[in-house]
Structure formats: structure tokens, C-alpha cells
Amino acid sequence: MVIMRRYILFLLLAVVTLAALVGCHKKEAWFNTDQQINPRIRHANYVDKVNAFKLYIPPGVWRVARAKRALLALVNRKCVGKVVVKSSWLFSSRYGRDAEKIAAESFAGDFEWLDKKKFFVGDFPAVIVAARGKILYSRPEKFYVSRTVAAGVIKYGSRECQFKYVAPDDCYEKTKDDLVNLMMGFKELKRTWFSGKQDEE
């Protein structure tokens, strides 16, 4: 009887493991069949019918650099369609100590002003994230949030992508009170809509 139970448990475990492996294989193969998608974006499902991404970033797992690369990949593929993001983007603690100082030294301006001035950050043809009255991006791989994001623009070289965030109600308080420890501190970023174009070269 004991042997039978062990055999059944082992069989169930084998079936579950095999199903998981097959599922991952199918997902990865399906993901790689579309040549327009940057393979560096993981945890992403390309919805062909609506020309949209569904991008999931596990809370506390992805760092800022990886999030930035994902955004750049969207810009590089003309940033067309819809992006849905669920995440808690916590910054590495080594940036937390100087967060306010670096943020204070970053550029600032409203959306219209930024849209008229295509400039770089330092020596980098940088991605610049703007919000209502405040630019939130200082240098590559470092994002700074001082308020709830309403609208803005991502620019990388000659490419640009306008965006709009719809954040949870408690987003502003958490980013305001915990800016030193939380950068890009969206506790649960419910929705992000990207729509933009690639500049003609």
C-alpha cells in the first residue's frame, strides 16, 4: 500500500514536471517566432491580433537596467500598440542614499517643454521620461519618481514614444514618502499605455 502511494505521488510529480516543461517550451518557442520582438524582453507575450505586448515584471525581481532595456526594445520596434505592466519596481538599495541628491540635479520641465527640446543626458543619447511638470529620468539605469506619472515621452536617439500611466491611488503617497528607498516606486502599477512613432531619418 505504501509502495503504491509512493508510486502514485511519483507519477503525479512526473506529470506536473513534464507539463511545466512543455508549457515553458511552447511559450518560449512561440515568443521567438516573431522577429520584430526583442528577445531580451522576457515574461512577455506578443498578442498578434491587437499588435500589443503584455509585459509582466515580477515584483522585486527585475532591476532598473532590465526595465529600461525592455522599454528601449519597445521604442526600437516603433512602440506600436498597448503595453500592460504589473510590477513593483524597487530600486537597488545602493542607489537609495543619493536618490534625492541625484534627482535634484536632474533636468526638470513640463511635457510641452520637453517635447520641443530633444536633448541628451550627460554623454548618453538617453531615454528621458517626463511627467506632468517633472522629468523623472536622470541617467541611464536610474529612474526617479517624485509624483504620480500622468503623461510624458520616452526618447532614445532620434526615436520617441509618448506614454501615459494610470497608477493606483496610493502611488503618489508611496513614491513621495519613500523616495530614498523606493525609486520608480509604483507599488502596483496597474496599467501602462504606450503609443508612439519612430522618427523618420
N, C-alpha and C positions, 0 to 999 in steps of 0.2 A: 504493500500500500504506500509506504513511504517512498519507495523507488518510483512508483507510478506518479506520485505528486511531483517529485523532482523532475521526472521526465516531462510532465505537462508544463511545469514552470519554465524549464529549459526551452521547450518548444515555443512557448509564448514569447519568451525573450528573443529567441532567434527570429521569429516572425516580425516582431516590432523593430528589431535592429535592421532587418532586411528591408522593411517598408521605409524606414527612415533613410537608408542609403539610397534606395531607388528614388524616393522623393527629392532628395538633395541633388541627385544626378540629373533628374529631369529638369529641375528648376535651373541649375547651372547651364545645362545644355540649351535650354530654351532662351536663357539670358544671353548667351554668347552668339546666338544665331543672328541677332540684329547688329549689323556692323556700325550703325550710327551711334550706338551707346558706348560710352567709355567703360571698359571693363573694370576700371578702378572703383566704380560705384558698386559696392556690394549691398546686399539686402535690398535690392531694387527690382521691381517688376515693371516691365515695359508693357503698357496696355496699348496694343496696336490700334484698336478700334477708335479710341479717342485721342490718340497721339499724346499720351500722358505718362508721366512717371508716378509711381507710388513708392516713395523712398522712406524706409524705416531705419532710424538710427537708434540702436538700443541705448537706454538711459545709462549714463556713466561709463559707456564703453568707448565710443568714438571721441577722439580728441579734436581740437580745433583744426589742425592741419588736414585731417581727413575730411572734415566737414567742408573745408574750403576747397579741397580737390573735387569733392562732389559737386559743389556749386559751379566751379570752373568748367567741369565736364558738361554741365547743363548749358552754360554760356557757349561752349565750343560747338555744341550741336544745335545752335541757333535758339536754344531756350524756348522752344515752342511747346505749348500745351499746359498741363496742370501738374503741380507737384504737391503731394500731401506728405507732411512731415510730422512724426510723433517722436518727441525726444526730450531729454533734459540735458542740454549741452553744458556740462560742468567743465570749467577750465582747470587746467593743471594748477596745483597749489603754488608752484614756483613762480607763477605769474601774479598771484593774488596780492603779494605785498606791494608791488609797484603799480597796481591796476589804476588807481585814481590818478597817480602822477602821470603815467603814460597817456591815460585818457585825456587829461587836461592839456597835454601837449599836442594832441591830435588835431586835425583840421575840424572845423565846425562851420555849418551853414545850412540853410534850408534847402528844400528839394529843388525849387526853381533855380536857385543859385548854382547848385551842384550840376544840374542838368545843362547849364550854359558853359560850365568850365570843366573841361576834361583834363585833369591833371594827374600827376603821379604822386605816390607816397615814397619819399626818400628817392632811392635809385631804382625802385621797382615799378614796372608797369602794373600797378597793384589793382586788386579788386577793392573798390570803395563802396561801402554800404552806407546809405543815408537813410535817415528817418525824418519825421516831421520836426524840422528845426535842428537836427543834430546828426552829424556823421558819426557812425558807431564803429567804424573800422579805422585802425591806426596803421598797422603794419601787417605784412603777410603773416598768417598763422596766429594773429591776435585780434580778437573781436572784443568790443567793449559795449556794454548796454547800460544806458543811464535812464531809459524810459521805455515805455511800450512802443514797439515799432508800428507805425501806421503805413508808411509808404516810402519808397526810395528807389535807388538804382544801383545795379552792380555793373562795374566797368572793368574790363580787362583788355589792355591794349586798345585796339580800335573797336572792340566788341562791347556791347552794352545790353543790359537786361533789366527792365523795370520789374518791380515786385511790390507785393502788398502782403502784410502779415495780419492775420486775425488771431490774436493771442487770448489766452484765458484771462478772466477777470483779475486774478491775483498776480498776473505777470509783472505789473508795474511795481507793486509793493516789494516783491521779492528781489527784483533787479535793483531797486532803489536802496533797500536796506542792506543787501548783501553784495554790493558791487565788488568789494575787496575779495570776497571768497568765491563769488559766482560771476563769471564773465559769460556773456551770452546766456544769461541765467533764466531761460524760459523753463519753468517747472514742467509744464506740459504744453508744448507748442502744438495747438490743435490743427491749424491749417496754415498752409503757405501757398500762395498762388504766384506762379511765375508766368509772365508773358513779356516777350521782348523780341528783338530782331538783331541780326548781325549786320553791322555797318558795311556798306559797300566800299570795297577797297579800290 
